[in-house]
Amino acid sequence: MEGQPVVEVRAVHEDTESLGSYVPVPGFGILPVNAFIVRAEQPLLVDTGAIVMKDAFMPALRSAIDPADIRWLWLTHTDPDHIGSLAAIMAEAPNARIITTFLGTGKLGLFGFPVDRVYLVNPGQSMSIGDREIVAIKPPSFDAPESTGFIDSKTRAFFCVDCFGALMSEPAATAADIPEAQLRDGLVTWATVDAPWLQMVDEERFGRSLEIVRQLDASVVLSSHLPPARGMTKTLLGFLREAHDAPSFIGPDQAALERMMATMA
């Protein structure tokens, strides 16, 4: 379909590929939207792309893996940019189980779903996917209460949901390819948009949540809204701490929106 985002499959870490695209954010640039394949003994898919990219997502997924081989589908949360191809995947992956939380189950309306197709995991709990454990982690910033990421015990990749996402001016292969000042500004802006409650959190308590991530000693940070960030955890945590003290985001009003749309036209 004309205008649909292109979904690119790319190796981003050991045993891990991204299914990545970009969506425009008028007035602010572009935002990466990533799903991931973890090629474990029991293959795991992390998220299912945005609704706007659903026509492109399934062909890209099929080019990387037979959906029938997927054993687990980790839904980081239930926002539309993460569940766009959920129904299609569950139809083509009859052996896959959805990993979510009790709240995620409710928001997705899965309580009538066959119980053997849902698997509940809370932050702090772990589960086996054959040749490795994955440990569920609540990220330091998020936009939905059911948000849950994880760390892969074999590769030490940290899948951090929307945390560390950044608005960008142009595509980049890795987070390190983004000039540091631009990355800082894009990350701080995104955090104030995505987690507007950050400024209300006690600074000491927020610092403890950042320390939990630091102690993970992740080999790579894989965010839903950032190119892969290798060896950058300290930098990303520093920017997120800055977001805690940044002014609250106030979006364009109607007049500004009309000016923006006129410029685009």
Backbone as CSV, one residue per row, in Angstrom:
resi,resn,N_x,N_y,N_z,CA_x,CA_y,CA_z,C_x,C_y,C_z
1,MET,0.841,-1.194,0.000,0.000,0.000,0.000,0.878,1.245,0.000
2,GLU,0.517,2.216,-0.867,1.309,3.430,-0.989,1.316,4.184,0.335
3,GLY,2.493,4.661,0.732,2.600,5.417,1.968,2.841,4.577,3.200
4,GLN,2.749,3.268,3.054,2.998,2.389,4.208,4.486,2.390,4.561
5,PRO,4.812,2.374,5.848,6.223,2.252,6.224,6.823,0.943,5.703
6,VAL,8.094,0.998,5.344,8.834,-0.198,4.947,9.353,-0.862,6.215
7,VAL,9.196,-2.178,6.313,9.690,-2.929,7.466,10.942,-3.675,7.038
8,GLU,12.052,-3.386,7.696,13.341,-3.973,7.349,13.762,-4.969,8.428
9,VAL,14.199,-6.143,7.989,14.725,-7.143,8.920,16.242,-6.983,8.980
10,ARG,16.763,-6.858,10.210,18.194,-6.584,10.339,18.731,-7.273,11.581
11,ALA,19.898,-7.909,11.467,20.558,-8.484,12.638,21.039,-7.347,13.530
12,VAL,20.686,-7.396,14.817,21.079,-6.329,15.742,21.925,-6.842,16.902
13,HIS,21.983,-8.168,17.075,22.764,-8.738,18.166,22.810,-10.249,17.958
14,GLU,23.588,-10.914,18.781,23.646,-12.373,18.722,22.238,-12.947,18.877
15,ASP,21.857,-13.827,17.959,20.556,-14.509,17.999,19.372,-13.556,17.894
16,THR,19.589,-12.322,17.487,18.511,-11.332,17.569,18.444,-10.493,16.304
17,GLU,17.232,-10.368,15.766,16.993,-9.505,14.616,15.873,-8.529,14.947
18,SER,15.923,-7.370,14.322,14.835,-6.411,14.469,13.991,-6.406,13.208
19,LEU,12.722,-6.120,13.377,11.823,-5.809,12.280,11.478,-4.342,12.485
20,GLY,12.222,-3.472,11.785,12.183,-2.060,12.102,11.598,-1.195,11.015
21,SER,10.996,-0.113,11.439,10.459,0.875,10.530,10.517,2.228,11.228
22,TYR,10.037,3.250,10.548,9.967,4.596,11.103,8.596,5.174,10.792
23,VAL,8.057,5.924,11.739,6.806,6.624,11.492,7.052,8.120,11.680
24,PRO,6.432,8.951,10.832,6.620,10.396,10.971,5.859,10.934,12.180
25,VAL,6.471,11.887,12.856,5.816,12.613,13.946,5.843,14.080,13.537
26,PRO,4.761,14.599,12.964,4.773,15.951,12.405,5.307,16.988,13.405
27,GLY,6.262,17.745,12.923,6.843,18.786,13.752,8.004,18.324,14.612
28,PHE,8.224,16.980,14.689,9.255,16.465,15.587,10.215,15.497,14.910
29,GLY,9.968,15.141,13.658,10.868,14.229,12.958,10.250,12.861,12.766
30,ILE,11.027,11.841,13.078,10.563,10.461,12.914,10.825,9.687,14.205
31,LEU,10.081,8.598,14.354,10.238,7.725,15.526,10.438,6.291,15.048
32,PRO,11.525,5.630,15.463,11.681,4.217,15.118,10.573,3.377,15.773
33,VAL,10.163,2.340,15.091,9.219,1.363,15.651,9.810,-0.017,15.383
34,ASN,10.198,-0.702,16.451,10.904,-1.972,16.320,10.152,-3.120,16.988
35,ALA,10.110,-4.245,16.302,9.801,-5.533,16.908,11.078,-6.362,16.803
36,PHE,11.130,-7.500,17.485,12.365,-8.287,17.503,12.065,-9.781,17.438
37,ILE,12.985,-10.497,16.813,12.977,-11.968,16.827,14.169,-12.435,17.653
38,VAL,13.921,-13.273,18.647,15.000,-13.898,19.418,15.056,-15.358,18.975
39,ARG,16.169,-15.730,18.343,16.290,-17.085,17.790,16.811,-18.043,18.857
40,ALA,15.960,-18.265,19.828,16.246,-19.213,20.898,15.824,-20.611,20.434
41,GLU,16.082,-21.585,21.285,15.618,-22.949,20.985,14.108,-22.953,20.780
42,GLN,13.418,-22.126,21.547,11.990,-21.891,21.356,11.852,-20.439,20.883
43,PRO,11.763,-20.209,19.571,11.818,-18.848,19.031,10.781,-17.913,19.648
44,LEU,11.235,-16.690,19.888,10.417,-15.678,20.561,10.303,-14.445,19.679
45,LEU,9.084,-13.953,19.503,8.836,-12.688,18.811,8.452,-11.648,19.854
46,VAL,9.098,-10.475,19.794,8.794,-9.385,20.711,7.993,-8.328,19.957
47,ASP,6.705,-8.225,20.272,5.779,-7.267,19.662,5.485,-7.595,18.204
48,THR,4.512,-6.887,17.653,4.021,-7.235,16.313,3.867,-6.026,15.397
49,GLY,4.605,-4.958,15.678,4.580,-3.797,14.801,3.365,-2.912,15.013
50,ALA,3.402,-1.751,14.377,2.308,-0.786,14.489,1.172,-1.139,13.534
51,ILE,-0.026,-0.697,13.884,-1.177,-0.938,13.013,-0.932,-0.356,11.629
52,VAL,-0.297,0.799,11.550,-0.061,1.458,10.273,0.872,0.659,9.369
53,MET,1.644,-0.280,9.962,2.578,-1.058,9.152,2.168,-2.525,9.015
54,LYS,0.912,-2.830,9.313,0.512,-4.240,9.356,0.616,-4.932,8.000
55,ASP,0.380,-4.220,6.895,0.471,-4.854,5.575,1.905,-5.189,5.197
56,ALA,2.854,-4.447,5.756,4.265,-4.698,5.466,4.905,-5.627,6.487
57,PHE,4.296,-5.735,7.674,4.943,-6.470,8.751,4.968,-7.978,8.493
58,MET,3.862,-8.555,8.088,3.813,-10.003,7.934,4.741,-10.512,6.831
59,PRO,4.814,-9.878,5.649,5.800,-10.342,4.654,7.228,-10.266,5.182
60,ALA,7.548,-9.212,5.934,8.894,-9.098,6.492,9.141,-10.211,7.502
61,LEU,8.162,-10.484,8.337,8.313,-11.554,9.324,8.505,-12.899,8.634
62,ARG,7.688,-13.174,7.619,7.797,-14.464,6.908,9.137,-14.610,6.211
63,SER,9.740,-13.491,5.802,11.047,-13.571,5.147,12.148,-13.962,6.127
64,ALA,11.887,-13.747,7.423,12.900,-14.019,8.445,12.675,-15.349,9.153
65,ILE,11.417,-15.730,9.330,11.106,-16.946,10.074,9.726,-17.434,9.664
66,ASP,9.542,-18.721,9.648,8.218,-19.282,9.414,7.386,-19.017,10.664
67,PRO,6.306,-18.264,10.565,5.519,-17.967,11.765,5.099,-19.222,12.541
68,ALA,4.967,-20.345,11.833,4.583,-21.588,12.520,5.651,-22.056,13.501
69,ASP,6.889,-21.557,13.339,7.968,-21.950,14.239,8.023,-21.100,15.513
70,ILE,7.283,-20.004,15.550,7.304,-19.124,16.718,6.597,-19.811,17.884
71,ARG,7.298,-19.885,19.012,6.723,-20.528,20.196,6.187,-19.525,21.209
72,TRP,6.770,-18.332,21.203,6.384,-17.339,22.203,6.248,-15.971,21.538
73,LEU,5.261,-15.200,21.985,5.069,-13.823,21.537,5.024,-12.942,22.784
74,TRP,6.110,-12.194,22.993,6.194,-11.314,24.155,5.590,-9.963,23.768
75,LEU,4.480,-9.626,24.392,3.881,-8.316,24.166,4.362,-7.371,25.257
76,THR,5.168,-6.401,24.884,5.697,-5.476,25.881,4.583,-4.676,26.534
77,HIS,3.578,-4.289,25.734,2.360,-3.655,26.237,1.368,-3.589,25.088
78,THR,0.213,-3.006,25.335,-0.904,-3.185,24.414,-1.189,-1.966,23.542
79,ASP,-0.245,-1.031,23.424,-0.471,0.145,22.583,-0.549,-0.249,21.106
80,PRO,-1.238,0.551,20.279,-1.436,0.192,18.871,-0.155,0.028,18.068
81,ASP,0.940,0.671,18.504,2.190,0.518,17.751,2.953,-0.744,18.143
82,HIS,2.327,-1.613,18.939,2.973,-2.856,19.358,2.134,-4.100,19.045
83,ILE,0.874,-3.914,18.695,-0.010,-5.071,18.492,-0.654,-5.056,17.106
84,GLY,-0.040,-4.356,16.159,-0.658,-4.178,14.853,-0.939,-5.456,14.090
85,SER,-0.076,-6.476,14.244,-0.256,-7.737,13.502,-0.535,-8.902,14.440
86,LEU,-1.029,-8.610,15.632,-1.256,-9.674,16.622,-2.186,-10.756,16.095
87,ALA,-3.329,-10.368,15.549,-4.301,-11.363,15.089,-3.726,-12.213,13.962
88,ALA,-3.016,-11.571,13.017,-2.444,-12.314,11.893,-1.395,-13.312,12.375
89,ILE,-0.578,-12.901,13.334,0.467,-13.792,13.844,-0.142,-14.969,14.593
90,MET,-1.127,-14.719,15.411,-1.741,-15.816,16.168,-2.428,-16.809,15.242
91,ALA,-2.891,-16.329,14.080,-3.505,-17.237,13.106,-2.466,-18.085,12.404
92,GLU,-1.270,-17.511,12.148,-0.233,-18.227,11.411,0.775,-18.924,12.322
93,ALA,0.649,-18.701,13.619,1.576,-19.315,14.576,0.765,-20.103,15.600
94,PRO,0.236,-21.255,15.194,-0.692,-21.990,16.061,-0.054,-22.506,17.345
95,ASN,1.283,-22.584,17.393,1.955,-23.082,18.598,2.436,-21.960,19.519
96,ALA,2.179,-20.708,19.121,2.686,-19.579,19.903,1.759,-19.255,21.068
97,ARG,2.392,-18.853,22.182,1.644,-18.365,23.335,1.984,-16.901,23.564
98,ILE,1.002,-16.102,23.931,1.203,-14.689,24.209,1.682,-14.533,25.648
99,ILE,2.835,-13.895,25.808,3.337,-13.590,27.145,2.934,-12.158,27.471
100,THR,2.189,-11.991,28.551,1.747,-10.676,28.972,1.508,-10.725,30.477
101,THR,0.870,-9.694,30.994,0.518,-9.643,32.410,-0.993,-9.773,32.550
102,PHE,-1.453,-9.876,33.778,-2.890,-9.945,34.030,-3.588,-8.713,33.474
103,LEU,-2.993,-7.531,33.697,-3.575,-6.297,33.184,-3.553,-6.283,31.661
104,GLY,-2.445,-6.740,31.061,-2.371,-6.812,29.609,-3.443,-7.728,29.039
105,THR,-3.695,-8.826,29.728,-4.740,-9.754,29.300,-6.092,-9.063,29.287
106,GLY,-6.352,-8.279,30.327,-7.621,-7.571,30.396,-7.760,-6.522,29.312
107,LYS,-6.701,-5.757,29.072,-6.758,-4.694,28.070,-6.905,-5.253,26.660
108,LEU,-6.355,-6.433,26.435,-6.470,-7.065,25.122,-7.774,-7.842,24.967
109,GLY,-8.513,-7.986,26.061,-9.751,-8.759,26.006,-9.502,-10.241,25.802
110,LEU,-8.433,-10.767,26.430,-8.051,-12.167,26.216,-8.637,-13.124,27.243
111,PHE,-9.490,-12.629,28.143,-10.002,-13.530,29.176,-10.867,-14.639,28.596
112,GLY,-11.397,-14.449,27.400,-12.135,-15.513,26.735,-11.261,-16.325,25.791
113,PHE,-9.986,-15.957,25.690,-9.015,-16.629,24.836,-8.669,-17.986,25.444
114,PRO,-8.349,-18.996,24.634,-7.933,-20.281,25.220,-6.780,-20.085,26.191
115,VAL,-6.925,-20.642,27.392,-5.936,-20.394,28.443,-4.558,-20.913,28.058
116,ASP,-4.494,-21.917,27.176,-3.198,-22.452,26.781,-2.504,-21.593,25.734
117,ARG,-3.079,-20.441,25.382,-2.432,-19.533,24.447,-1.957,-18.250,25.129
118,VAL,-2.143,-18.154,26.441,-1.698,-16.996,27.204,-0.785,-17.470,28.324
119,TYR,0.254,-16.691,28.594,1.207,-17.037,29.657,1.531,-15.747,30.411
120,LEU,1.228,-15.710,31.705,1.396,-14.499,32.491,2.749,-14.484,33.200
121,VAL,3.475,-13.382,33.020,4.770,-13.197,33.663,4.809,-11.790,34.260
122,ASN,5.164,-11.686,35.524,5.283,-10.398,36.194,6.742,-9.973,36.298
123,PRO,7.007,-8.671,36.409,8.384,-8.203,36.609,9.040,-8.920,37.795
124,GLY,10.291,-9.349,37.559,11.022,-10.096,38.575,10.966,-11.594,38.373
125,GLN,9.991,-12.064,37.603,9.884,-13.497,37.326,10.686,-13.853,36.083
126,SER,11.044,-15.120,35.970,11.792,-15.601,34.813,11.087,-16.804,34.211
127,MET,11.441,-17.108,32.967,10.896,-18.282,32.299,11.916,-18.799,31.299
128,SER,11.801,-20.059,30.970,12.717,-20.687,30.029,12.137,-20.643,28.625
129,ILE,13.004,-20.352,27.641,12.624,-20.507,26.237,13.587,-21.494,25.572
130,GLY,13.893,-22.541,26.343,14.693,-23.648,25.824,16.143,-23.570,26.212
131,ASP,16.913,-22.766,25.476,18.358,-22.701,25.713,18.756,-21.499,26.556
132,ARG,17.799,-20.791,27.128,18.100,-19.608,27.942,16.890,-19.232,28.790
133,GLU,17.161,-18.416,29.792,16.104,-17.836,30.603,15.903,-16.390,30.165
134,ILE,14.692,-15.916,30.264,14.436,-14.488,30.120,13.820,-14.009,31.429
135,VAL,14.319,-12.860,31.896,13.903,-12.321,33.185,13.122,-11.038,32.941
136,ALA,11.876,-11.004,33.416,11.003,-9.859,33.194,11.433,-8.678,34.057
137,ILE,11.419,-7.481,33.447,11.890,-6.266,34.120,10.937,-5.112,33.810
138,LYS,10.567,-4.363,34.847,9.796,-3.137,34.644,10.770,-2.030,34.272
139,PRO,10.626,-1.412,33.090,11.571,-0.362,32.689,11.395,0.898,33.536
140,PRO,12.419,1.756,33.591,12.329,2.959,34.416,11.287,3.964,33.938
141,SER,10.990,3.976,32.638,9.941,4.858,32.124,9.073,4.060,31.164
142,PHE,7.794,4.408,31.120,6.842,3.651,30.299,5.569,4.471,30.161
143,ASP,4.726,4.071,29.205,3.476,4.805,28.985,2.239,3.963,29.217
144,ALA,2.397,2.721,29.615,1.254,1.852,29.903,1.595,1.007,31.130
145,PRO,0.664,0.845,32.058,0.991,0.182,33.322,1.412,-1.273,33.189
146,GLU,1.013,-1.936,32.095,1.393,-3.336,31.928,2.771,-3.501,31.284
147,SER,3.436,-2.400,30.960,4.723,-2.461,30.263,5.732,-3.350,30.991
148,THR,6.269,-4.305,30.283,7.246,-5.235,30.850,8.280,-5.582,29.789
149,GLY,9.547,-5.339,30.122,10.644,-5.757,29.268,11.317,-6.984,29.841
150,PHE,12.485,-7.321,29.295,13.202,-8.491,29.831,14.657,-8.426,29.414
151,ILE,15.469,-9.216,30.105,16.856,-9.415,29.698,17.048,-10.874,29.328
152,ASP,17.752,-11.100,28.242,18.069,-12.437,27.733,19.315,-12.925,28.476
153,SER,19.179,-14.024,29.222,20.287,-14.490,30.062,21.487,-14.966,29.238
154,LYS,21.263,-15.351,27.990,22.360,-15.860,27.160,23.133,-14.722,26.502
155,THR,22.433,-13.765,25.922,23.098,-12.701,25.158,23.242,-11.406,25.945
156,ARG,22.568,-11.300,27.086,22.548,-10.090,27.925,21.941,-8.909,27.168
157,ALA,21.094,-9.162,26.194,20.358,-8.096,25.527,19.197,-7.674,26.419
158,PHE,19.037,-6.362,26.594,17.963,-5.815,27.413,16.904,-5.225,26.499
159,PHE,15.725,-5.822,26.495,14.587,-5.358,25.717,13.761,-4.456,26.642
160,CYS,13.798,-3.148,26.387,13.376,-2.180,27.396,12.069,-1.475,27.072
161,VAL,11.244,-2.065,26.203,9.929,-1.520,25.849,10.121,-0.145,25.190
162,ASP,9.374,0.886,25.613,9.494,2.223,25.021,10.602,3.047,25.656
163,CYS,11.137,2.569,26.767,12.180,3.301,27.486,13.389,3.539,26.575
164,PHE,14.007,4.695,26.698,15.164,5.125,25.903,14.816,5.399,24.451
165,GLY,13.526,5.458,24.125,13.145,5.859,22.780,13.560,7.293,22.509
166,ALA,13.715,7.631,21.238,14.150,8.986,20.889,13.551,9.416,19.552
167,LEU,13.069,10.625,19.506,12.688,11.238,18.238,13.953,11.565,17.459
168,MET,13.927,11.351,16.160,15.122,11.482,15.336,14.826,12.323,14.111
169,SER,15.883,12.913,13.543,15.718,13.701,12.323,15.834,12.837,11.069
170,GLU,16.563,11.712,11.175,16.756,10.820,10.032,17.097,9.423,10.535
171,PRO,16.911,8.409,9.711,17.228,7.046,10.142,18.692,6.877,10.512
172,ALA,18.954,5.929,11.401,20.326,5.607,11.814,20.403,4.108,12.082
173,ALA,21.540,3.508,11.736,21.709,2.068,11.930,21.837,1.717,13.398
174,THR,22.516,2.560,14.168,22.683,2.330,15.603,22.505,3.665,16.325
175,ALA,22.277,3.582,17.611,22.146,4.809,18.404,23.444,5.600,18.409
176,ALA,24.579,4.900,18.319,25.880,5.575,18.316,26.075,6.427,17.070
177,ASP,25.300,6.183,16.016,25.413,6.966,14.797,24.684,8.310,14.892
178,ILE,23.915,8.494,15.940,23.192,9.753,16.130,24.096,10.715,16.908
179,PRO,24.320,11.926,16.426,25.129,12.882,17.197,24.606,12.989,18.632
180,GLU,25.531,13.026,19.585,25.134,12.915,20.990,24.122,13.977,21.405
181,ALA,24.304,15.205,20.968,23.366,16.268,21.348,21.973,15.996,20.786
182,GLN,21.915,15.484,19.546,20.617,15.156,18.955,19.960,13.981,19.674
183,LEU,20.779,12.987,20.030,20.240,11.842,20.759,19.693,12.283,22.110
184,ARG,20.449,13.130,22.798,20.003,13.622,24.103,18.676,14.353,23.964
185,ASP,18.586,15.293,23.003,17.364,16.081,22.842,16.188,15.187,22.437
186,GLY,16.446,14.235,21.524,15.375,13.351,21.076,14.884,12.432,22.168
187,LEU,15.818,11.951,22.996,15.436,11.045,24.087,14.685,11.795,25.183
188,VAL,15.191,12.957,25.557,14.524,13.729,26.612,13.117,14.131,26.165
189,THR,12.989,14.595,24.919,11.661,14.974,24.424,10.722,13.784,24.418
190,TRP,11.205,12.642,23.899,10.342,11.458,23.853,9.926,11.020,25.259
191,ALA,10.846,11.037,26.203,10.523,10.612,27.566,9.459,11.504,28.183
192,THR,9.523,12.817,27.927,8.508,13.703,28.502,7.153,13.511,27.829
193,VAL,7.161,13.057,26.565,5.907,12.736,25.878,5.361,11.405,26.362
194,ASP,6.215,10.400,26.390,5.805,9.028,26.635,5.528,8.742,28.110
195,ALA,6.226,9.435,28.988,6.062,9.206,30.431,5.909,10.550,31.134
196,PRO,4.774,11.236,30.954,4.612,12.581,31.508,4.594,12.622,33.026
197,TRP,4.549,11.444,33.648,4.546,11.365,35.112,5.955,11.423,35.704
198,LEU,6.998,11.399,34.855,8.365,11.330,35.375,8.674,12.444,36.366
199,GLN,8.211,13.660,36.054,8.532,14.801,36.906,7.879,14.701,38.287
200,MET,6.883,13.825,38.433,6.191,13.683,39.713,6.811,12.611,40.610
201,VAL,7.784,11.863,40.072,8.398,10.764,40.817,9.516,11.302,41.709
202,ASP,9.557,10.821,42.944,10.639,11.182,43.852,11.985,10.874,43.196
203,GLU,12.902,11.830,43.230,14.173,11.697,42.528,14.978,10.496,43.018
204,GLU,14.954,10.257,44.324,15.718,9.131,44.871,15.139,7.804,44.398
205,ARG,13.823,7.689,44.401,13.195,6.445,43.944,13.456,6.223,42.460
206,PHE,13.382,7.303,41.672,13.671,7.169,40.256,15.118,6.744,40.048
207,GLY,16.021,7.313,40.842,17.425,6.924,40.750,17.635,5.445,41.007
208,ARG,16.856,4.882,41.928,16.990,3.444,42.207,16.544,2.613,41.004
209,SER,15.517,3.073,40.296,15.075,2.328,39.110,16.129,2.384,38.012
210,LEU,16.837,3.509,37.909,17.927,3.609,36.940,19.086,2.702,37.338
211,GLU,19.345,2.603,38.631,20.449,1.763,39.110,20.180,0.290,38.817
212,ILE,18.937,-0.122,38.882,18.596,-1.512,38.555,19.011,-1.825,37.117
213,VAL,18.760,-0.890,36.216,19.151,-1.096,34.811,20.664,-1.113,34.676
214,ARG,21.333,-0.208,35.371,22.803,-0.174,35.289,23.393,-1.499,35.727
215,GLN,22.842,-2.089,36.779,23.380,-3.331,37.322,23.087,-4.549,36.444
216,LEU,22.209,-4.398,35.470,21.954,-5.505,34.546,23.194,-5.842,33.730
217,ASP,24.054,-4.849,33.538,25.261,-5.025,32.718,24.874,-5.565,31.337
218,ALA,23.894,-4.911,30.721,23.392,-5.360,29.421,24.444,-5.173,28.337
219,SER,24.522,-6.124,27.423,25.455,-6.020,26.296,24.925,-5.063,25.236
220,VAL,23.605,-4.944,25.136,22.981,-4.045,24.170,21.609,-3.673,24.712
221,VAL,21.205,-2.446,24.460,19.863,-1.991,24.815,19.025,-1.978,23.537
222,LEU,17.915,-2.707,23.574,17.034,-2.806,22.413,15.679,-2.222,22.794
223,SER,15.472,-0.995,22.344,14.239,-0.268,22.627,13.281,-0.383,21.453
224,SER,11.999,-0.275,21.763,11.001,-0.262,20.697,11.115,0.974,19.822
225,HIS,11.776,2.034,20.345,11.783,3.306,19.631,13.172,3.938,19.557
226,LEU,14.179,3.106,19.411,15.562,3.576,19.253,16.341,2.529,18.471
227,PRO,17.272,2.923,17.611,18.163,1.923,17.010,18.961,1.228,18.110
228,PRO,19.513,0.040,17.844,20.247,-0.698,18.879,21.369,0.139,19.477
229,ALA,21.485,0.077,20.801,22.475,0.887,21.529,23.425,-0.050,22.262
230,ARG,24.624,-0.179,21.737,25.622,-1.084,22.318,26.667,-0.267,23.083
231,GLY,26.913,-0.642,24.337,27.903,0.054,25.147,27.503,1.472,25.501
232,MET,26.207,1.750,25.525,25.735,3.118,25.756,24.796,3.236,26.955
233,THR,24.733,2.202,27.781,23.759,2.215,28.872,23.954,3.414,29.795
234,LYS,25.196,3.693,30.156,25.463,4.821,31.061,24.986,6.130,30.441
235,THR,25.263,6.324,29.159,24.836,7.542,28.474,23.315,7.653,28.448
236,LEU,22.636,6.563,28.106,21.179,6.580,28.027,20.558,6.843,29.396
237,LEU,21.115,6.253,30.432,20.599,6.484,31.784,20.779,7.946,32.182
238,GLY,21.890,8.535,31.784,22.117,9.943,32.084,21.090,10.839,31.410
239,PHE,20.786,10.547,30.146,19.782,11.341,29.433,18.403,11.161,30.076
240,LEU,18.091,9.933,30.494,16.785,9.696,31.099,16.669,10.429,32.439
241,ARG,17.763,10.484,33.170,17.746,11.266,34.414,17.486,12.752,34.105
242,GLU,18.061,13.249,33.006,17.790,14.627,32.618,16.308,14.827,32.300
243,ALA,15.685,13.821,31.707,14.263,13.928,31.376,13.412,14.094,32.630
244,HIS,13.872,13.498,33.739,13.151,13.626,35.008,13.029,15.094,35.414
245,ASP,14.025,15.890,35.079,14.047,17.300,35.480,13.641,18.245,34.350
246,ALA,13.300,17.703,33.198,12.960,18.533,32.044,11.547,19.105,32.188
247,PRO,11.254,20.215,31.513,9.888,20.758,31.536,8.896,19.754,30.970
248,SER,7.692,19.784,31.462,6.643,18.902,30.951,6.371,19.208,29.477
249,PHE,6.063,18.175,28.733,5.749,18.360,27.318,4.347,18.943,27.166
250,ILE,4.229,19.958,26.354,2.931,20.522,25.991,2.847,20.490,24.471
251,GLY,1.914,19.736,23.956,1.801,19.560,22.512,1.231,20.768,21.810
252,PRO,1.278,20.759,20.485,0.715,21.866,19.706,-0.780,22.030,19.983
253,ASP,-1.260,23.267,19.977,-2.698,23.491,20.068,-3.298,23.478,18.662
254,GLN,-4.584,23.767,18.544,-5.242,23.655,17.250,-4.634,24.588,16.213
255,ALA,-4.324,25.814,16.618,-3.752,26.770,15.654,-2.399,26.288,15.151
256,ALA,-1.587,25.776,16.071,-0.276,25.265,15.671,-0.421,24.049,14.767
257,LEU,-1.402,23.199,15.058,-1.633,22.025,14.218,-2.025,22.436,12.800
258,GLU,-2.868,23.426,12.694,-3.287,23.866,11.367,-2.123,24.462,10.584
259,ARG,-1.240,25.191,11.268,-0.053,25.714,10.593,0.852,24.580,10.130
260,MET,0.983,23.559,10.984,1.828,22.410,10.658,1.274,21.671,9.442
261,MET,-0.034,21.449,9.418,-0.652,20.731,8.306,-0.541,21.542,7.011
262,ALA,-0.657,22.866,7.133,-0.523,23.705,5.928,0.869,23.617,5.354
263,THR,1.876,23.551,6.224,3.266,23.411,5.782,3.469,22.071,5.080
264,MET,2.888,21.013,5.644,3.021,19.686,5.049,2.339,19.623,3.696
265,ALA,1.192,20.307,3.570,0.463,20.309,2.298,1.248,21.044,1.222
